[in-house]
């Protein structure tokens, strides 16, 4: 993809509801762009968690339930893939954090909900630290369960 068309894609995705970022990740995953799908899954998750934290008044059977369902299905497949290479997983998380910071979020404006935005970003950074500190254990556990290590 050229830089200009990537910028158009990024600009378009930045304006979408986080659920559409999950669907973008699903499409990438299903078409073999699995590492890129991991990044977009985490962009979607970051933005959706942030949106839900900023809007606790949302009915639990609406957006929170939809996010839980996507995490349980798409998230399971993507995280299983991501776990095969903790270094690539960490790189995807880093890209997701950078992309989110560099793009506006009209669904849940960052300036309006700065505390919630930072809280959710901190959680993703904690996951990155866990992956860094436990890479060997993750690989050992995957091997014990017959899962691929890349």
N, C-alpha and C positions, 0 to 999 in steps of 0.2 A: 504494500500500500504506500502511496506517495505521502510525503509530509503534508501536503495540502489536503488530501482526502482524509488523512488521519486526523488533522485538525478539525475538519468538518464533522467527522464522526465523534470526536471528543466533545465538540461544542454541542452537538445534538444530544449526546448521552448525558451531558451535564444538566440538561434541562428536564430530563425525564424522572419520573417517580422511581425510587430505588427498585421496585419490583421489576421494572423493565431492564435494569442493569443485571438482575439475576437471569432474566430471559436471554439477554445478550451473552452472558457467560454460558448458559445452557447451549445456545447455538454454536458458540466457539468450541465447546467441549465435544459436542456431537459431530463436528466437522474436523476433529483431529487437532485443533489448536488448544491443546489441553493446558499448557503452561499459561497462555494468555487468558484462558477461561478462569484459572485460579485468581489471577489479578482482578478480573472483572467481578468475580464472585465476591471478593473481599471489598471492592469498591461498593458494590451493592449492599453488602452486609453492613459495612461501616455507615453508609448513608441511611440505611433503614433503621439500624439500632439507634442512631442519632435522632432520626425523625420520631421514633417511638418515645425516646427519652424526653424529647422536647414537647411531646403531646401526650401526656399521660391520660388525658381525657378520652382518647380514642377507645371505642368499645373493644373489649378483649377478643370478641369473636370476629372482628374485622381484620384490620391490618396486622395486629400482633399474631393472630392465628394463621394468616396467610404467610407471614414470614417464617413462623415455626414450621409450617408444612413444607415450604421450599428448603429450609435448612435441613429438614429430616430426609428429604429426597435428593434434590440436587446437591445440597451441601455434603451429604454422605459420600456421593460419588466423587465430587471434586476434592474433598479432603482426603479420601482414600488415595486418589491419584497424587495429590500434593505430598502426602506423607512418604511417598517413594523416594523423594529427594528433598530432605529438609533444607538444603541450601537453596534450591530453586523455590521452595515454599516461602522461605524468608525473603527471597528476591521479589516474589510476587506481592507479598505484604508490603514491602518497601515501596514498590511501584504504586500499589493501591493508595498508600498514605500520601505519596507525592502527588499523584493525580488528583486526589480529593483536595489537597491543599491548594493546588494550582487552578482549580476550576470552581466557578460559582455554584451555589446550590440553591436554586430558586424554590425548590420544594420546602426546604428548611434552611433559611438564611443563616449563615455562620455567625455573622455579627449579632444577630438577634438572640441566638442561643449559644453563645461562645462557651459557656461552662459545660453544657451538655456535649458540645462538639469535642472539646478537649477531653472530657471523660471517656467518650467512646474511642477516641484515637488512642488514649492511654491504654485501654484494654487491648487493642490490637497490638500495641507496642509490647505489652506484657506477653502476648502470645509469641511474638518474635523472640523475645528474650528466653522464653521457655524452650522454643525450638533450638535456639543457639546452645543453651546449656544442657540440653538432653538429646542431642542428635544421635549419639551412639546408642542410647537406651531406646530411642524410637526405632532405629534400624534393627536392633536386636529383637524387640517386640514384634515388629513386622515380620521378620524372618520366622519367628516362632509361630506366627499365625498364618504362614504360607503366603504372605503378601510380598509383592515385588519391591525391591530396593533398586533405585536407579543411580 
